[in-house]
Amino acid sequence: MSDELLVVRAQLGNRAALEDLVTRWQRPVWLYVRRMLDAERADDVAQEAWIAVVRALPRLREPDRFAPWLFTIVRRATLNRMRRQYADRHDLVGDFESDVDRPHDGIRDPVDGLMDRAEMVARLAGIPVLEREVLVLHYLEDLSVEDCAQVCGVPAGTVKSRLNRARLMLRAHVEEEGERT
């Protein structure tokens, strides 16, 4: 069943449709938040975002645009938490994790997976929040440039330039590490 149909059914009061939506999107939401914040805060922020989603779902006018709408709410919850933390003079950059384990020659070595994840964590942590955000949304959450623009509330050209800067930063970080080894 499509997200659009589930949204319409949930808006009409079908609890099973709402449960299906939450089940389908729970992991992508948590992974997005986790990539932006540390694990300790990710659970709380994801839960806050879901509460906001459930409250706002009846007002969603374009059910076919559910994913960008969802990530807009999740982004807002994440940024609100980051702002509160900044106001409290805590560190804005947390640990970042990727659920991407790259198989090698069809065989997945758990140690390699841990190293890949650790490398991703280190590389994401070194990128400023605005660039990291579009990188996560576009490459890890598979949103289009236009959807990223909608989620971030910026023009598509801004998303493209942030993606370009993020790629350059990642490349520089990888090249710098290569020179050190």
Disulfide bonds with the S-S distance in Angstrom:
none
